[in-house]
Each structure stands twice: as structure tokens, then as C-alpha cells.
Amino acid sequence: MRLINVVGLLVGVYLLVQSYRLVRRREEDTLSFLTWTGVGLALVGVSLFPNAADYVMRALGMEMRAYTIFTLGILIAYVLLFRLFRAVIRLDQAISTLNEEISLLKAQRERDRGASRPTGAGAGDEP
Amino acid sequence: MSPSPGPKATRVVALIPAHNEEATVFEVVRAVRQRIPEVVVIDDASSDRTAQVAREAGAVVISHAINRGVGAALRTGYRYALERGFDVIVQIDADGQHDPRYIPQLLEALSEGYDLVIGSRFLNESYRSYSWVRRAGIRFFTWLGNRLGGLRITDITSGYRAYKAKALQHLGPLPDRHWAVEQTLEAARKGLRIKEISVEMPLRQKGRSQFDLSTFLWYPIRVADSVLRILLFRR
């Protein structure tokens, strides 16, 4: 087994273990778990059985194993990037909405406090 | 038998988005309150005393926890105004560039049947005090808005505006920043009646301008984004 296979195996196992631990701690949703488990299993498979990549290579009509792995890696990276980009936009919009809600609620609370203050001689006096 | 109620009085509110405008907001609020009693300052997470000074001047203050831009501040203000049943919304900058003495003219134009009235600095000579880059930018985006929206206006980026609340309800939410082109274009495409009046807008005399290099660099990109959004997704 070459060094690169060992590294691939270690990274694959790391992804599997971490993903499992995150789900156990309820810090990761099932879709993310399945995604990273898939990536981990693929890495472990390719590291343990380097020739398996040849089947994928032939199926995709490519000539070199390295190109196949890089191409697949880049395609997966695009998908992940798109998902991350969408998540960032969603979070940004959520922050804006929360900002709006909080500011209006704060203003309402200040208004209510002002309305509930007693009127008359002592109005506005602080204790 | 109780007397029949008379015609409902038009309720007007002034919205003033503000970010670090403690040097000017007091005078602006005071001057606006002489024409419109209900003034709301939307403080976009200022790090200075803008909110406090605005309150001292008699405005209702809504404070954002996070700075999100003028568009976000206006969105909050619109929501406040619509939820409280105001009929007319006047929008004016906190930096003192928009002279409140034009408010009656804005309101008069609305009463003529227009839905949106824009104060234009290009219907008088005041635009000449701006840098040529800024003038060219405003002219270009106005030309673009006119071409795409079938408009004939001169100052699409002006923030000095008055709206009928009912008309505003037809428009989608503003983007956080660089909102003016998108709002005007959407209003035009949705058939709202738009009018401009001449408003002198000299450069600000007090405080620090919010325009910096990043504003100039990002502006074309954000406006292009707004224009595409309107053309592709808002009918």
C-alpha cells in the first residue's frame, strides 16, 4: 500500500468517525451525515482497492485514474460550494429579518413602557 | 343618532434612516416635525449618539442591533408605517442634504394622484456640486432605469421620496443596500404612477459622508444585481 493510499484511508476513516460522532451529539443533520459518510466510504474504498477507480474511470470515458479522481472531486466540490453559498445567503437574510423584528419589538416595548408610566405630577420622575 | 363620521384624515409619517448621524439628525428631525408630527428615525446600529439625539429631538427611534444598510433600515420603517396604518410615507435622509421645506410639494404631488414622488437634484443646478464620477453614475443608472422601466425621470438614486402606503404594499422587500434603483424600476414595471419634483440637494455640510471607495466599487455590481432581479424575477 502506497503512502497516498494510507493518507486517503485515514482521511476517509476520520470523516466517517467524525460524522458519526456529530450525529450522535445531534450537531449534524441526516443529509450531511449521509453526504460525509458517502465521501468517507468512497475514500476508504479507493484507498483499500485502488483498482476500483479504474472501473469508474472507464465508465466515465477517462484515460487516467488521477484525472478521474480530480474531476469527481471538483464536481463534488462544486455541489458543496453551491450548498454552502445557499446556506450563507439564507443565513444573511435570516439575520436581516431578525434584526428588523428585534428593532420593532424593542421600539414597541419602549412605547408600551412610556404608555404605562403614571401621568400627573410625578410623571417622568425617576425614583 | 350619532353624527356620521367625516372624511378620514390622511395620516402621514416621516421615515429617516440614519447611521452615525449625530451631527445632523437633531436639526433634521426638528425641521421635519414642523411639517409632519410623526417622525421615525431608524437607527442602523450607529456607534455614536444618533439614537439618543433623535429621541431628544422628538422622534420615535427604532434601533437596529446590526448595521445592515439603508435598504434594511427603510424596510423596517415601511413595516412600522404599514402596521400602524399610515396612509402616506415621506422618506428623508438624516445627513441634512434633503431640505424638509420641500415636504409640502412632495405631498401635493401625491394628492394629484401619483403613487411615488421623487425629489430630483437634476431638475435644478444643485447636482453641479457633486463629483463628476457620482454625477456620471447617477446619470447612467437613471438612463438604465428609464430604458428598462419606460420612465422619464432624472434622478433614480434620490432617497428623498414620498409614497402612498397602498402603493408601497405592491412592492417587494428592498435589498439591504442600494435599494433606490430596484424600488423605482419595480414601481414602474408594476404600473405605479411616478413623478419628480425639483429639490435642491447641496453636498452635506456637517458630519462624515457615508460614501467611500468600497461604496463606489460595489455600487455598479449591486445595481446590476438589482436590475437583473427585477427583470428576471419580479413581474
Chai-1 contact restraints between the chains, C-beta under 6 A:
chainA,res_idxA,chainB,res_idxB,connection_type,confidence,min_distance_angstrom,max_distance_angstrom,comment,restraint_id
A,S96,B,R68,contact,1.0,0.0,6.0,A-B,restraint_1
A,S96,B,A72,contact,1.0,0.0,6.0,A-B,restraint_2
A,S96,B,D176,contact,1.0,0.0,6.0,A-B,restraint_3
A,N99,B,H64,contact,1.0,0.0,6.0,A-B,restraint_4
A,N99,B,A65,contact,1.0,0.0,6.0,A-B,restraint_5
A,N99,B,I66,contact,1.0,0.0,6.0,A-B,restraint_6
A,N99,B,R68,contact,1.0,0.0,6.0,A-B,restraint_7
A,E100,B,T76,contact,1.0,0.0,6.0,A-B,restraint_8
A,I102,B,A65,contact,1.0,0.0,6.0,A-B,restraint_9
A,S103,B,I62,contact,1.0,0.0,6.0,A-B,restraint_10
A,S103,B,S63,contact,1.0,0.0,6.0,A-B,restraint_11
A,S103,B,H64,contact,1.0,0.0,6.0,A-B,restraint_12
A,S103,B,T76,contact,1.0,0.0,6.0,A-B,restraint_13
A,A107,B,I62,contact,1.0,0.0,6.0,A-B,restraint_14
